[in-house]
Amino acid sequence: MANPRRQHNMGSGRRLRHAAEAPQMPRVGLVILPNILEYQGKEGQGGVREAEDTRQVNMVVLSLLALAVGLATGVGAVIFRSMLVGLHNLFFFGQLSLTPTSGATGPLSPLGALIILVPVLGGIAVVWITRRFAPEAKGGGITDVMDAVYHREGKIRPRVAVVKTIASALSIGSGATVGREGPIVQIGSAIGSAIAQFSRLPSWQRITLLAAGASAGISATFNTPLGAVLFALELILPEISARTFLPVVIATGSATYVGRVVFGSYPAFVLPQMSFATSEMDHIFNLGAFVVLGLMSGLVAWGFLRTLLFAGDVMPRRFPNEYMRAAAGFTGIGIALFLFAHFTGHYYIIGGGYDAIAAILEGHVTSFLLLAALCVAQVFATSLSIGSGASGGVFAPMLFIGASLGGAFGALLHIFDADHGIGVADYAIIGMAAVVGGGTGAAMTAITMNFEMTRDYNIIVPLIIAVAVSIGMRRALTRDNIFSAELVRRGRPVPKDRYSNLYLVLSAREVMDANISVMSAELAVEEAAQWAAEGGMPNFIVLQQQGRIQGVVSFDSRIRVPELFGRDVETLSDMAIQDYILVRENNILEEVMRRLGEKDAKLALVVKDKPGIPRAADVLGVIGKPQIADAIIGTQIG
């Protein structure tokens, strides 16, 4: 028999002899077969993928690293916020000053109609920086952090922290309607990931420090440590346990301390006394109003999600050139700023809208028409900014959308009942939490953060009602939240439901058994057995015919295939398992397990992540129940 051409070998490092030189051996039945094709003998050329040089540290060391992440993120937040102030003053007033000015409700720029060009200049600068240094620094930031957790083993390039700081400061400082929380989350996550990679930590500890940096960033931005921890638990971490919770808390606390030393311990919004008395909350009319506002918030959150995705699809198609896309999109933002300034005397929707939110909550904006206009304008302006290539978050815009929606709802109630016991600003607070909850699906984060930003405990019950209803409304329309929907659009979905185990986000490449060989399906067992005496012993043989996958033969003693027992075995194809699935090397284990269950398959063949129909030579490894069990046990240790 002619010696078949080898695809790749995962067995012994010795060069195998030609088939004609192999000694004659009796049939031995289901033997372990080595690779019978030409062996390269080199890593990266068909050999075993070299394992990462990682080391797991104990909880004390991990906590100390988390402390460093929190302190570094806190300093990063201070630098970032200072850059926002400086660039805003430079773009709008031509001044090199770090004295904060209110972009939304403060003095107008002396540029007049030329203000239309300011966002364009900032947008083009952002395109140049991100294209040249870090394309992943575009967009909201939180979505990319989730992508790193679920699809990149917790790895973010260290340069992202620097590029994101500059790009987001340019976007927000020049007037793009995006928030600062998304960038600082990505900056903190990049710091956590960089420290973990430098320390050569395994993937679960990388993800933990990444989440710690994300939580630290949120806390340093809003001065909401409890909400920041819940944000990490609800949206970033795939496991909630002592080993992940403690580092997140330490990083969050240290970042909060740095922020309070520099910016003070005031809440994000200093508000007048709220009017939530127990008797008013218990009134059936007000309880009904909270439910209605929750329904409206869920609908608006869904509309915002769809508008964001629409802009993200349409803008690249209409303007394939990124510079032209930025010029067109940010011209629209500039026109919107000019029109608001002309008709209302304020820019309102500029940047993340923090000052505009404060104006609503302090009772300075109570007009139903203006509040409704701000709600609609912010939805479209933020979507256009993100679609045009801005670097900034959508969390603060959701707060603004919620504040204006809730305020408009409260103003409408006061039109019909001037003596209504709950004020416009009170409903604005409820709307903020409800839209954030509906948009993100993170109920506890939305409730706790809004409580921390106002520090009025009486607001808790209305928040719980409205947030729960809002999330239910949005989920009735779509199961994806505002972050996971973008990942679905990219073809990189994340689990819809929250789990509490890190093994579910291990990549297929990390879980697979790479001790495989690729052989011809028509190879006689006798001839294959001869080579088994000379080479290493693979656990799996992938069968091929003219390069196409024809099945897999398992010699893992833990995998039983009763239907193959008693067969008259002549060739390898007689031993093949046919109920298998194909998964990409970057697919996470949660998806692999789900697809195995849906197809009732015994094995998953892990193939290279590249376009086209996978061939036998593309198979990197095999995953079965034993490999899944090994992954679960491995992540539970430590």
BELHU-V238547 format. One record per pair of residues at least 24 apart in sequence whose ideal C-beta (glycine too) atoms are under 8 Angstrom apart, sorted by the first residue. I is the first residue (numbers start at 0). J is the second residue. D is the distance in whole Angstrom. If there is no record, write none. Layout:
BEGIN
i:j:d
I:J:D
I:J:D
END
This chain:
BEGIN
i:j:d
0:523:7
0:526:6
2:35:7
3:35:6
3:36:6
3:518:7
3:519:5
3:522:6
4:36:6
4:37:7
5:34:6
5:35:7
5:36:1
5:37:4
5:38:7
5:517:8
6:36:6
6:45:8
6:517:3
6:518:8
6:541:8
6:543:7
6:615:6
6:616:5
7:34:7
7:36:8
7:39:8
7:45:3
7:46:8
7:516:8
7:517:6
7:616:7
8:33:7
8:34:3
8:36:7
8:38:4
8:39:7
8:45:6
8:46:7
8:516:6
8:534:7
8:535:8
9:34:7
9:46:7
9:47:6
9:513:6
9:514:5
9:515:5
9:516:6
9:535:8
9:537:6
10:34:5
10:514:7
10:516:6
10:534:5
10:535:3
10:536:6
10:537:5
11:38:8
11:533:8
11:534:5
11:535:3
12:38:8
12:40:6
12:46:8
12:535:8
13:38:7
13:40:8
13:533:8
13:534:7
14:38:5
14:40:6
15:530:6
15:533:6
15:534:5
16:533:6
18:526:7
18:529:8
18:530:8
21:526:8
21:529:4
21:530:6
21:532:8
21:533:7
22:529:7
22:532:8
23:529:7
24:525:7
24:528:6
24:529:5
24:532:7
25:525:8
26:524:7
26:525:5
26:528:7
27:528:5
28:524:8
28:568:7
29:524:8
29:554:7
29:568:7
29:574:7
30:524:7
30:527:7
30:528:5
30:531:5
31:531:6
31:536:4
31:537:7
31:538:8
31:554:5
32:516:6
32:518:7
32:527:4
32:528:7
32:530:7
32:531:5
32:536:8
32:537:7
32:540:6
32:552:8
32:554:8
32:571:8
33:516:6
33:530:5
33:531:5
33:533:7
33:534:3
33:535:5
33:536:6
33:537:7
34:516:4
34:517:7
34:518:7
34:530:8
34:534:6
34:535:8
34:537:7
35:516:8
35:518:6
35:522:7
35:526:8
35:527:6
35:530:4
35:534:8
36:517:7
36:518:7
38:534:8
47:513:5
47:514:8
48:508:7
48:513:6
48:619:7
51:199:8
51:201:8
52:199:6
53:199:5
53:200:6
53:201:5
53:202:8
54:198:8
54:199:5
54:200:7
54:201:8
55:200:7
55:201:5
55:204:6
55:637:5
56:198:7
56:200:6
56:204:7
57:637:8
58:242:6
58:245:7
61:200:8
61:204:6
61:207:7
61:208:8
61:242:8
61:246:6
62:245:6
62:246:6
62:249:5
64:194:6
64:195:7
64:198:6
64:208:6
64:246:7
65:191:8
65:207:8
65:208:6
65:211:5
65:245:8
65:246:4
65:247:7
65:249:4
65:250:4
66:249:5
66:250:7
66:253:5
67:194:6
68:187:7
68:190:6
68:191:5
68:194:6
68:208:6
68:211:5
68:212:5
68:215:6
68:250:5
69:211:7
69:212:8
69:215:5
69:249:6
69:250:3
69:251:6
69:252:7
69:253:3
69:254:4
69:257:8
70:253:5
70:254:7
70:257:6
71:190:5
71:194:8
72:183:8
72:186:7
72:187:4
72:190:6
72:191:8
72:212:5
72:215:4
72:216:5
72:219:6
72:250:7
72:254:5
73:215:7
73:219:5
73:253:6
73:254:4
73:255:7
73:256:7
73:257:3
73:258:6
74:257:6
75:160:7
75:164:7
75:183:7
75:186:5
75:187:7
75:190:7
75:216:8
75:219:8
76:183:5
76:186:8
76:187:8
76:216:6
76:219:4
76:220:6
76:254:7
76:257:7
76:258:6
77:219:8
77:257:7
77:258:7
77:261:5
77:262:8
78:164:7
79:164:5
79:167:7
79:168:6
79:179:7
79:182:7
79:183:6
79:186:7
80:179:7
80:220:8
80:262:8
82:164:7
82:165:8
82:168:4
82:172:7
83:168:5
83:171:5
83:172:5
83:179:6
83:350:8
85:172:8
86:121:8
86:168:5
86:169:6
86:171:8
86:172:3
86:173:7
87:171:8
87:172:5
87:350:7
89:172:7
90:117:5
90:120:7
90:121:7
90:172:6
90:173:5
90:174:7
91:117:7
91:174:8
101:354:4
102:174:8
102:346:6
102:349:4
102:350:5
102:354:6
103:345:6
103:346:6
103:347:5
103:348:7
103:349:5
103:350:7
103:352:6
103:353:7
103:354:4
103:355:4
103:358:7
104:345:5
104:347:7
104:354:5
104:355:6
104:357:8
104:358:5
104:363:8
105:345:8
105:354:7
107:340:5
107:344:7
107:345:8
107:346:7
112:337:6
114:174:8
114:333:6
114:336:6
114:337:6
114:340:7
115:330:7
115:333:3
115:334:6
115:336:7
115:337:5
116:330:8
116:333:6
117:173:5
117:174:6
117:333:6
118:173:5
118:174:4
118:175:6
118:329:4
118:330:8
118:332:4
118:333:5
118:336:7
119:325:7
119:326:6
119:329:4
119:330:6
119:333:6
120:173:6
121:169:5
121:170:6
121:172:7
121:173:2
121:174:7
121:175:7
121:329:7
122:170:7
122:173:7
122:175:7
122:325:4
122:326:7
122:328:7
122:329:4
122:387:6
122:388:6
122:389:6
123:322:6
123:325:5
123:326:7
123:329:8
124:169:5
124:173:8
125:166:5
125:169:5
125:170:5
125:325:7
125:388:6
125:389:7
125:390:5
126:321:5
126:322:6
126:324:8
126:325:5
126:388:5
128:162:6
128:165:6
128:166:5
128:169:7
129:162:7
129:166:5
129:388:7
129:390:7
130:321:7
132:158:6
132:162:5
133:158:6
133:159:5
133:162:4
133:163:7
135:159:6
136:162:4
136:163:4
136:166:5
136:167:8
136:185:7
136:390:6
137:166:7
137:388:6
137:389:8
137:390:5
138:181:8
138:385:6
138:389:8
138:390:7
138:485:8
139:177:7
139:181:4
139:385:7
139:391:7
139:392:5
139:393:5
139:482:8
139:485:8
140:167:8
140:181:4
140:182:5
140:183:8
140:184:5
140:185:3
140:186:8
140:390:8
140:391:8
140:392:6
141:181:5
141:184:5
141:185:7
141:213:8
141:234:7
141:392:7
141:393:8
141:394:7
141:482:5
142:482:5
142:485:5
142:486:6
143:185:6
144:184:6
144:185:6
144:188:5
144:209:7
144:213:6
144:235:6
145:234:7
145:235:7
145:482:6
145:483:7
145:486:6
145:493:6
146:486:6
146:489:8
146:491:6
147:188:7
147:192:7
147:209:6
148:206:5
148:209:7
148:210:7
148:235:6
148:236:8
148:237:7
148:504:6
149:237:7
149:486:8
149:491:7
149:493:5
149:494:8
149:504:5
149:587:6
150:491:5
150:506:8
150:585:6
150:587:7
151:585:8
152:202:4
152:205:7
152:206:8
152:505:8
152:506:6
152:509:7
153:192:6
153:195:7
153:202:6
153:203:8
153:205:3
153:206:4
153:208:8
153:209:5
154:192:6
154:196:7
154:205:7
155:185:8
155:188:6
155:189:5
155:192:4
155:193:7
155:209:7
156:189:7
157:189:6
157:192:8
157:193:4
157:196:8
159:185:7
159:186:8
159:189:4
160:185:8
160:186:5
160:189:4
160:190:6
160:193:7
163:189:7
163:390:7
166:390:4
167:390:4
167:391:5
169:390:7
170:384:7
170:389:4
170:390:5
170:391:5
171:350:5
171:351:7
171:391:6
172:350:8
174:332:6
174:333:7
174:336:6
174:346:7
174:349:5
174:350:7
175:329:7
175:332:6
175:350:7
175:384:4
175:389:4
175:391:6
176:332:6
176:348:5
176:349:7
176:350:7
176:351:8
176:352:7
176:377:6
176:380:4
176:381:5
176:383:8
176:384:5
176:396:6
177:350:8
177:351:7
177:381:6
177:384:5
177:385:7
177:389:5
177:390:7
177:391:2
177:392:6
177:393:7
177:395:8
177:396:7
178:350:8
178:351:4
178:352:8
178:391:6
178:392:4
178:393:7
178:394:5
178:395:3
178:396:6
178:398:8
179:220:6
179:350:8
179:351:6
179:391:7
179:392:7
179:395:7
180:216:7
180:217:6
180:220:5
180:221:7
180:351:8
180:392:5
180:394:4
180:395:6
181:391:6
181:392:2
181:393:7
181:394:6
182:390:6
182:391:6
182:392:6
183:216:4
183:217:7
183:219:6
183:220:5
184:213:5
184:216:4
184:217:6
184:392:7
185:213:8
185:216:8
186:212:8
186:216:6
187:211:8
187:212:3
187:213:6
187:214:8
187:215:5
187:216:3
187:219:8
187:250:8
187:254:7
188:212:5
188:213:5
188:216:7
188:235:8
191:215:8
191:250:7
202:501:8
202:504:8
202:505:7
202:509:7
203:238:8
203:501:4
203:634:6
206:236:7
206:237:7
206:501:7
206:504:7
207:236:7
207:242:7
207:243:5
207:246:5
207:247:7
208:246:7
208:250:8
209:235:7
210:235:4
210:236:5
210:243:7
210:247:6
211:246:5
211:247:5
211:249:7
211:250:4
211:251:7
212:250:7
214:247:5
214:250:6
214:251:5
214:254:8
215:250:4
215:251:5
215:253:7
215:254:3
215:255:8
216:254:7
218:251:5
218:254:5
218:255:5
218:258:7
219:254:4
219:255:7
219:257:7
219:258:4
220:258:8
221:267:5
221:448:7
221:451:8
221:452:6
222:255:7
222:258:6
222:259:7
222:262:7
222:264:7
222:265:7
222:266:6
222:267:6
222:451:7
223:267:7
223:447:7
223:448:5
223:451:4
223:452:6
224:251:5
224:252:6
224:255:5
224:451:8
225:447:5
225:448:8
225:451:6
226:444:6
226:447:4
226:448:3
226:449:8
226:450:8
226:451:5
227:251:5
227:255:8
227:448:8
229:441:7
229:443:5
229:444:5
229:447:5
229:448:8
230:441:6
230:444:5
230:448:7
233:439:8
233:440:8
233:441:4
233:442:8
233:443:6
233:444:5
233:497:7
234:439:7
234:441:5
234:444:7
234:482:7
237:494:8
237:497:8
237:498:6
237:499:8
237:500:7
237:501:6
237:503:6
237:504:5
238:498:8
238:499:5
238:500:5
238:501:4
239:499:5
240:499:7
242:637:7
243:501:7
266:451:7
266:452:5
266:453:7
266:454:5
267:353:8
267:451:8
267:452:4
268:356:7
268:357:5
268:360:5
268:452:5
268:453:7
269:357:8
270:360:5
270:361:7
270:424:7
270:453:6
270:455:8
271:361:7
271:362:7
271:424:8
273:422:8
273:424:8
273:425:6
273:428:7
273:453:7
273:455:5
273:457:7
273:458:6
274:420:7
274:421:6
274:422:5
274:425:6
275:421:7
275:425:6
275:455:7
275:457:4
275:458:5
275:460:8
275:461:7
276:420:8
276:457:7
277:457:7
279:420:4
279:421:6
280:457:7
280:460:5
280:461:6
282:420:7
285:420:7
285:421:6
285:461:8
286:464:7
288:408:8
288:412:7
288:421:8
288:426:8
289:429:7
289:461:5
289:464:4
289:465:5
289:468:8
290:464:6
290:465:8
290:468:5
291:408:8
292:404:8
292:405:6
292:408:5
292:426:7
292:429:6
292:430:6
292:433:6
292:465:5
293:433:5
293:464:6
293:465:4
293:466:7
293:467:7
293:468:3
293:469:5
293:472:7
294:468:6
294:469:7
294:472:5
295:404:7
295:408:7
296:401:6
296:404:6
296:405:8
296:430:6
296:433:3
296:434:5
296:436:8
296:437:5
296:465:6
296:468:8
296:469:4
296:472:8
297:433:7
297:437:4
297:468:7
297:469:4
297:470:7
297:471:7
297:472:3
297:473:4
297:475:8
297:476:8
298:472:6
298:473:8
298:476:8
299:374:7
299:378:7
299:400:6
299:401:8
299:404:6
299:434:6
299:437:8
300:397:7
300:433:8
300:434:5
300:436:8
300:437:3
300:438:4
300:469:6
300:473:5
300:481:7
301:437:7
301:472:7
301:473:5
301:476:4
301:477:6
302:378:7
303:378:5
303:381:8
303:382:7
303:393:8
303:397:7
303:400:6
303:434:8
303:438:6
303:481:7
304:438:7
304:473:8
304:477:7
304:479:8
304:480:8
304:481:5
304:484:6
306:378:6
306:379:7
306:382:4
307:381:7
307:382:5
307:385:6
307:386:8
307:393:7
307:481:7
307:484:8
307:485:7
308:484:6
308:485:7
308:488:6
309:382:7
310:382:4
310:383:6
310:385:7
310:386:3
310:387:8
311:385:7
311:386:5
311:485:7
311:488:7
312:488:8
313:386:7
314:383:8
314:386:4
314:387:6
315:386:8
321:388:6
324:386:8
324:387:6
324:388:6
325:387:5
325:388:5
327:387:7
328:383:5
328:384:7
328:386:6
328:387:3
328:388:7
329:384:7
329:387:6
329:389:8
331:383:6
332:380:6
332:383:6
332:384:6
332:387:8
335:376:6
335:380:6
339:376:7
343:369:7
347:373:6
347:376:8
348:373:7
348:376:5
348:377:5
348:380:5
348:399:8
351:391:7
351:392:8
351:395:4
351:396:7
351:399:7
352:377:7
352:395:6
352:396:7
352:398:8
352:399:4
353:395:7
355:399:6
355:402:8
356:398:6
356:399:5
356:402:5
356:427:8
356:431:7
359:402:5
359:403:7
359:406:5
359:423:8
359:424:7
359:427:5
360:402:7
360:424:5
360:427:6
360:428:7
360:453:8
361:424:7
362:422:7
362:423:7
362:424:5
364:406:7
365:406:7
365:410:6
365:423:5
366:410:7
367:407:5
367:410:4
367:411:6
367:414:7
370:403:5
370:404:8
370:406:4
370:407:4
370:410:6
370:423:8
371:403:7
371:407:5
373:399:7
373:403:4
374:400:6
374:403:4
374:404:5
374:407:6
377:403:7
393:438:8
393:481:6
394:435:7
394:439:8
397:434:5
397:435:5
397:438:5
397:439:8
397:481:8
398:431:5
398:434:8
398:435:6
400:434:5
401:427:8
401:430:4
401:431:4
401:432:7
401:433:6
401:434:3
401:435:6
402:427:4
402:428:8
402:430:6
402:431:5
403:427:7
403:430:8
404:430:5
404:434:6
405:429:5
405:430:2
405:431:7
405:433:7
406:430:7
425:458:8
425:461:8
428:453:6
428:458:6
428:462:8
429:458:7
429:461:5
429:462:6
429:465:5
430:465:8
432:462:5
432:465:7
432:466:5
433:462:8
433:465:4
433:466:5
433:468:8
433:469:4
434:469:7
436:465:8
436:466:4
436:467:8
436:469:5
436:470:5
437:466:8
437:469:4
437:470:5
437:472:7
437:473:4
438:473:7
438:480:7
438:481:4
439:480:5
439:481:6
439:482:7
440:470:6
440:473:7
440:474:7
440:480:4
441:480:8
442:466:5
442:467:7
442:470:6
492:590:8
494:589:5
498:589:7
500:631:7
500:634:7
501:634:5
502:588:6
502:630:5
502:631:5
502:633:8
502:634:4
502:635:8
503:587:7
503:588:6
503:589:4
503:592:8
504:587:5
504:588:7
504:589:7
505:587:7
505:588:5
505:630:6
505:634:7
506:584:7
506:585:6
506:586:7
506:587:6
506:588:8
507:582:5
507:583:7
507:584:6
507:585:7
507:586:5
507:587:7
507:588:7
507:591:6
507:603:7
507:605:5
507:620:8
507:622:6
508:584:4
508:585:7
508:605:7
508:619:7
508:620:7
509:630:7
510:588:6
510:591:7
510:622:6
510:626:5
510:627:7
510:629:8
510:630:5
511:584:8
511:605:4
511:619:6
511:620:3
511:621:6
511:622:5
511:626:6
512:538:5
512:539:6
512:555:7
512:620:6
512:621:5
512:622:7
512:623:8
512:626:5
513:619:6
513:620:4
514:538:5
514:539:7
515:539:5
515:540:7
515:541:6
515:618:7
515:619:8
515:620:6
515:621:6
516:540:5
516:541:7
517:541:5
517:542:8
517:543:6
517:615:5
517:616:7
517:618:7
518:542:6
518:543:7
518:571:6
519:543:6
519:544:7
519:571:7
520:544:5
520:549:4
520:550:7
520:570:7
520:571:6
520:572:4
520:575:7
521:570:5
521:571:8
521:572:7
522:570:6
522:571:5
523:569:7
523:570:6
524:568:6
524:569:7
524:570:7
524:571:7
524:573:8
524:574:8
527:571:6
538:621:7
539:602:8
539:620:8
539:621:4
540:571:7
541:604:7
541:615:6
541:618:5
541:621:8
542:571:6
542:572:6
542:575:6
542:615:8
543:614:8
543:615:3
543:616:8
546:614:5
546:615:6
546:616:7
547:614:7
547:615:7
548:581:8
548:604:7
548:613:7
548:614:7
548:615:5
548:618:7
549:575:7
549:615:8
550:575:3
550:576:6
550:577:5
550:579:7
551:575:7
551:576:5
551:579:6
551:602:6
551:604:6
551:621:6
552:576:7
553:601:8
553:602:7
553:621:8
553:623:7
555:623:7
555:625:6
557:623:8
557:624:8
557:625:4
558:601:7
558:602:8
558:623:5
558:624:7
558:625:6
560:601:7
576:601:6
576:602:6
578:602:8
579:603:7
579:604:6
580:604:7
581:606:6
581:613:6
582:606:7
582:622:7
583:607:8
583:608:5
584:608:5
584:619:6
588:627:7
588:630:6
591:622:6
591:627:8
592:627:7
END
